Amino acid sequence: MGKASRIKTERKNSTPVTHEPNVPQNWPDGHVDVELTGSDQGECIVVTVHGVRHYLHSTTAHELSKKLSSRIEEWDADAKSRGALGVLDVD
């Protein structure tokens, strides 16, 4: 496989990446939103992050919620242990 073919394959298999904007944009609504879909959709939930819409089944959305909560709690405890402000009100 030549170099051009390899680069094309790598580009095709790459996962899109987004980052926080340099300046907050209408915080928090300009960064993240969650909506229910209509009954005509196969998925139940729409999660929009930085303008990218993700259509999810409720089971996928629930698992995402659990994993996010777990990591946020982990990050918050670490941040507070280093003297920084966390994002959670509880310790």
C-alpha positions as semicolon CSV with decimal commas, in nm:
position;residue;x (nm);y (nm);z (nm)
1;M;0,000;0,000;0,000
2;G;0,145;0,336;-0,104
3;K;0,174;0,645;0,112
4;A;-0,130;0,816;-0,046
5;S;-0,348;0,509;0,015
6;R;-0,232;0,482;0,376
7;I;-0,307;0,850;0,447
8;K;-0,651;0,818;0,287
9;T;-0,728;0,510;0,501
10;E;-0,609;0,683;0,820
11;R;-0,822;0,991;0,743
12;K;-1,128;0,773;0,676
13;N;-1,092;0,590;1,011
14;S;-1,021;0,895;1,225
15;T;-1,268;1,011;1,490
16;P;-1,373;1,375;1,470
17;V;-1,238;1,585;1,757
18;T;-1,379;1,904;1,906
19;H;-1,246;2,131;2,180
20;E;-1,390;2,404;2,395
21;P;-1,401;2,741;2,218
22;N;-1,137;2,993;2,328
23;V;-1,410;3,227;2,450
24;P;-1,735;3,099;2,607
25;Q;-2,030;3,136;2,372
26;N;-2,362;3,191;2,551
27;W;-2,270;2,966;2,845
28;P;-2,403;2,700;2,891
29;D;-2,662;2,694;2,612
30;G;-2,407;2,776;2,342
31;H;-2,197;2,477;2,443
32;V;-2,438;2,196;2,524
33;D;-2,808;2,117;2,489
34;V;-3,028;1,811;2,530
35;E;-3,368;1,764;2,367
36;L;-3,623;1,489;2,315
37;T;-3,682;1,388;1,954
38;G;-4,019;1,360;1,788
39;S;-4,201;1,031;1,756
40;D;-4,090;1,012;1,391
41;Q;-3,725;0,957;1,495
42;G;-3,568;0,619;1,572
43;E;-3,371;0,774;1,858
44;C;-3,518;0,943;2,165
45;I;-3,261;1,204;2,268
46;V;-3,061;1,470;2,084
47;V;-2,741;1,585;2,255
48;T;-2,578;1,890;2,095
49;V;-2,220;1,970;2,193
50;H;-2,053;2,272;2,030
51;G;-2,302;2,267;1,745
52;V;-2,267;1,896;1,665
53;R;-2,595;1,708;1,707
54;H;-2,586;1,347;1,830
55;Y;-2,904;1,137;1,808
56;L;-2,905;0,871;2,080
57;H;-3,129;0,593;2,202
58;S;-3,236;0,644;2,563
59;T;-3,019;0,351;2,675
60;T;-2,710;0,506;2,515
61;A;-2,792;0,847;2,664
62;H;-2,833;0,689;3,007
63;E;-2,495;0,513;2,985
64;L;-2,334;0,838;2,868
65;S;-2,487;1,015;3,168
66;K;-2,353;0,754;3,411
67;K;-2,004;0,760;3,261
68;L;-1,993;1,140;3,254
69;S;-2,109;1,161;3,616
70;S;-1,845;0,912;3,726
71;R;-1,561;1,095;3,550
72;I;-1,679;1,437;3,669
73;E;-1,687;1,311;4,029
74;E;-1,336;1,168;3,984
75;W;-1,205;1,492;3,831
76;D;-1,378;1,704;4,096
77;A;-1,223;1,508;4,384
78;D;-0,877;1,535;4,226
79;A;-0,916;1,910;4,160
80;K;-1,031;1,976;4,518
81;S;-0,746;1,764;4,660
82;R;-0,504;1,997;4,479
83;G;-0,672;2,308;4,622
84;A;-0,860;2,403;4,306
85;L;-1,230;2,477;4,284
86;G;-1,433;2,181;4,173
87;V;-1,754;2,182;3,979
88;L;-1,967;1,983;4,222
89;D;-2,128;2,128;4,532
90;V;-2,088;1,806;4,732
91;D;-1,761;1,655;4,852
